[in-house]
Amino acid sequence: MNKLLVFQSDFGREEGTVSQMYGVALGVDPSLRIHEITHEITPYDIWEASYRLFQTIGSWPAETVFVSVVDPGVGSDRKSVVVRTDSGQLIVTPDNGSLTHSAAKFGIEAVREIDETVNRAPDSEDSHTFHGRDVYGYTGARLASGIINFKDVGSLMQPEELILLPLMEPRGSSGAVDGVIDIHDVHYGNIWTNIPTILARENGMAPGEMIEVVIENDGVEAYRESIPYSRFFSAVPVGGDVLYDNELLYLALSVNQGSFAEVHNIGYGSGWTISLRKNS
């Protein structure tokens, strides 16, 4: 293993939970190289956790171990799993939908259910509400350090047994593409779709054109405008709307030096659909 361990959670920074995860992991192996995606996932938001994993793991080497803990069902009968992606990373997480985007984009090669009788921090048996430390952080550290390998995690499951959230596949036709608002670029308020740039190109849409954008929330129209498709934000005046290709090469929408999500009151998730049509 490469000793890379990457944490993600909805724990925030107000108190000591993140530090406890670090402590348990370093107690397993002080030489681990521990990094973070974020600990600012919206509390209980499994969809957001799923997207942030997908957004991140493709940039990391094979054998990197990710620990993702957004776990509103902690202590219940939901399963705890480790998956190995087709690209070679390991993800330690509750089986509650947080693997949805990674399964769709990277593929799941194999799944094992964590055997908590052996993969649990010592003296934590009576703790039932902090599996991020006691089970996931501890197991992730043991995997990243090489103390255990994937087969030592627990019994095999079929990838088809994983709980996955519903995803709408993007669609294209001549001069048009349709998809969903997958997530917000939180810091800037841009909204990111699940429509790949290549799908837009294949259907005749390219920067320099005006595009009619229609966004609906569960079938109720929330936004309709014709806006420029550009390679950069400053192609429109400050406060102007623009369609662009984000760093993952998916279509996205921005207000130049403003928050598209706040200005237009746009959310994200499977109920937020978007249709783009090339102006004739």
Long-range contacts (C-beta under 8 A, 24 or more apart in sequence): 1-63, 1-65, 1-143, 1-144, 1-145, 1-146, 2-61, 2-63, 2-64, 2-144, 3-29, 3-31, 3-32, 3-33, 3-144, 3-145, 3-146, 4-33, 4-35, 4-60, 4-61, 4-63, 4-64, 4-65, 4-144, 5-32, 5-33, 5-34, 5-35, 5-64, 5-65, 5-67, 5-140, 5-141, 5-144, 6-34, 6-35, 6-36, 6-37, 6-56, 6-60, 6-64, 6-65, 6-66, 6-67, 7-34, 7-35, 7-36, 7-37, 7-39, 7-66, 7-67, 7-69, 7-137, 7-140, 8-36, 8-37, 8-38, 8-39, 8-41, 8-49, 8-52, 8-53, 8-56, 8-66, 8-67, 8-68, 8-69, 8-70, 9-39, 9-41, 9-68, 9-69, 9-70, 9-132, 10-39, 10-40, 10-41, 10-42, 10-43, 10-44, 10-45, 10-49, 10-69, 10-70, 11-39, 11-69, 11-132, 12-39, 12-40, 12-43, 13-39, 13-40, 17-130, 17-132, 17-133, 20-130, 20-133, 21-67, 21-132, 21-133, 21-137, 24-121, 24-133, 24-134, 24-137, 24-138, 24-141, 25-137, 25-138, 25-140, 25-141, 25-144, 26-141, 27-141, 28-138, 28-141, 28-142, 28-145, 28-147, 29-141, 29-144, 29-145, 29-147, 31-145, 32-141, 32-144, 32-145, 37-66, 37-68, 40-186, 41-70, 44-70, 44-72, 45-70, 46-70, 46-72, 46-96, 46-97, 46-98, 46-165, 47-97, 47-100, 47-165, 47-268, 47-269, 47-270, 48-183, 49-98, 50-97, 50-98, 50-99, 50-100, 50-101, 50-102, 50-165, 51-101, 51-182, 51-183, 52-183, 53-91, 53-98, 53-99, 53-101, 53-102, 54-101, 54-102, 54-104, 54-105, 54-106, 55-183, 55-248, 57-85, 57-87, 57-89, 57-91, 57-102, 57-106, 58-87, 58-105, 58-106, 60-89, 62-87, 62-88, 62-89, 63-88, 63-89, 63-90, 64-89, 64-90, 64-144, 65-89, 65-90, 65-91, 65-92, 65-140, 65-143, 65-144, 66-90, 66-91, 66-92, 66-93, 66-140, 67-91, 67-92, 67-93, 67-132, 67-136, 67-137, 67-140, 68-92, 68-93, 68-98, 68-136, 69-93, 69-94, 69-131, 69-132, 69-136, 69-137, 70-94, 70-96, 70-98, 71-96, 71-131, 71-132, 72-96, 74-128, 74-129, 74-130, 74-131, 75-128, 75-129, 75-131, 78-163, 79-113, 79-114, 79-157, 80-113, 80-114, 80-116, 80-131, 80-135, 80-136, 81-111, 81-112, 81-113, 81-114, 81-157, 81-162, 82-111, 82-112, 82-114, 82-139, 82-143, 82-150, 82-153, 82-154, 83-108, 83-109, 83-110, 83-111, 83-112, 83-159, 83-162, 84-108, 84-109, 84-110, 84-111, 84-150, 85-109, 90-140, 90-143, 90-150, 92-136, 92-139, 92-140, 92-143, 93-136, 94-131, 94-136, 95-162, 95-163, 96-163, 97-163, 97-164, 97-165, 99-162, 99-164, 100-164, 100-165, 100-167, 101-167, 101-182, 103-159, 103-162, 103-164, 104-167, 108-159, 108-162, 109-159, 110-150, 110-156, 110-159, 111-156, 111-157, 111-158, 111-159, 111-161, 111-162, 112-150, 112-151, 112-153, 112-154, 112-155, 112-156, 112-157, 113-153, 113-154, 113-155, 113-157, 114-139, 114-153, 114-154, 115-153, 115-154, 115-155, 118-152, 119-148, 119-152, 119-153, 119-154, 165-270, 166-270, 167-194, 167-270, 168-194, 168-270, 168-273, 170-194, 170-195, 170-196, 170-199, 172-199, 172-200, 172-202, 172-203, 173-203, 174-203, 174-204, 175-203, 175-204, 175-205, 175-277, 175-278, 175-280, 176-203, 176-275, 176-276, 176-277, 176-278, 177-203, 177-205, 177-251, 177-275, 177-276, 178-273, 178-274, 178-275, 178-276, 179-251, 179-273, 179-274, 180-268, 180-269, 180-270, 180-272, 180-273, 180-274, 181-215, 181-266, 181-267, 181-268, 181-269, 181-272, 181-273, 181-274, 182-250, 182-268, 183-268, 184-261, 184-268, 185-246, 185-252, 188-254, 188-259, 189-254, 189-255, 189-258, 189-259, 189-260, 189-261, 189-262, 189-263, 190-246, 190-252, 190-253, 190-254, 190-259, 190-260, 190-261, 191-252, 191-253, 191-260, 191-261, 191-266, 191-268, 192-246, 192-248, 192-250, 192-252, 192-268, 193-250, 193-251, 193-252, 193-253, 193-274, 194-250, 195-250, 195-251, 195-274, 195-276, 196-249, 196-250, 196-251, 197-245, 197-249, 197-250, 197-251, 198-249, 200-251, 200-276, 204-278, 205-229, 205-276, 205-278, 207-231, 207-244, 207-245, 209-278, 209-279, 210-278, 210-279, 211-243, 211-276, 211-277, 211-278, 211-279, 212-276, 212-277, 212-278, 212-279, 213-243, 213-253, 213-274, 213-275, 213-276, 214-274, 214-275, 214-276, 214-277, 215-264, 215-266, 215-272, 215-273, 215-274, 216-272, 216-273, 216-274, 216-275, 217-267, 217-271, 217-272, 218-271, 222-264, 222-265, 222-266, 222-272, 223-264, 223-266, 226-279, 227-253, 233-257, 243-276, 251-276
